[in-house]
Amino acid sequence: MKTTGIDVGLGARRYPIRIGEAFLSSAEHGSDAIQGMIRGGHVLIVSDENVAPLYAAGVQNLLVSSNPQVLTRLLVLPAGEAHKNLDAVSKIFDALAQLGATRDACVIALGGGVVGDIAGFAAACWMRGIDFIQMPTTLLAMMDSSVGGKTGVDHAAGKNLIGAFHQPRAVIADLATLATLPNRELRAGFAEVIKTACIGDPEFFSWLESNAPALLARDPQALTHTIATCCRFKAGVVERDERETGERALLNFGHTFGHAIETESGYGTLLHGEAVAIGMLLAARLSVRLGMASDADTQRLRGLLQAFGLPTDLPSQLKPDALLARMRLDKKHRANALRLILWRGIGRAEIVENTDTAPIKAVL
């Protein structure tokens, strides 16, 4: 299978996304992907207890075969959103100190979105910013969280409240790692895929409706097309609005609701993609209630989410007032105005300021 390459163009900070197979198990394929990416002599691989036993040795072998002089260490963190906190970042700092990591050191994030966010944030902070490479091993990380430079950790008050923009030096996505991804994690990743179609690509939405069975069966060609489509879309948005002052906010469709659901449920109860799936449907329903969109598109969205085995109903134990309070603390909230990403139908998302709380509570 050939490598698909996409560049994120940010001037001097331009970086490649490489999508292919056997990067982590073949020195030949992997060396081509990582060539020129390691600038110094120290590399810290950050992974978690689920991923490290499967792929960390392959990454270490790849680094040594590329440059026998490089000094590598592996740090294994506990798995899951519940451990995405400052304690994990502190463990990375300790490992970097023990490694003797200098300003030309590199952190490799080997895992899903949680590992990528933690490792990227630690890299942004160590010596005020060192290189890091994303090696995503989940669908969600490959097509969304590894691209764009958002890093950070959670706080008890809300998701991703502590973080920084720090672009990776490269994103290296090995599709072979998806073979070991649990079905629930795979399905959760498709929520962010569907989000991409919802906000700006109605043709892709229709393609997903037709190709859900192939994607759930992990067909390599279908997955490559999906990941590349999402990465190209996100790369274009990030190039135009790196720090989310305008258009990039559209990528948060469903996320203000979703983050509130995820936090209020307790980190780890719902996967991120599952919460976003519910959040997107709530955003679509609110759009209908505000007269912005038709219910027909909302029903198409519900049907597509269900086709991928994603939840569409708000957990009954969550109370509207508590969710609304969480939404007010969301990063997209400004001063006293609730700022939401809604739509005018499939492929036509927009930023809506000063949304009244009454229709939001009605939808919740």
VENLIN-V544773 format. One line per field, one symbol per residue. phi: phi as a letter, one per 20 degrees, with the letter a starting at -180 (. if undefined). A space follows every 50 residues. Layout:
phi: ???
//
This chain:
phi: .feedcdeecmfegbedddacmgedcfffffffdgmeeeddccdedbcfe egfecfffffffffffbfefedcddddfeogfdebfffffffgffffffm fefdfcddedqeffffffffffffeflmpcfbdecfdcffffebffdone cqcecgfrelfdabebffeaccdefffffdfggfffffffffffggffea bfffgfffgedgffffemffffffffffffffffgffffebfdlebgggf fegneffffffffffogofdfgffffgffffffffffffemebeffffff fgffgffemefcdfgffeegffffffffeffefclddedcddbdpgnceb ecelffffffffff
//
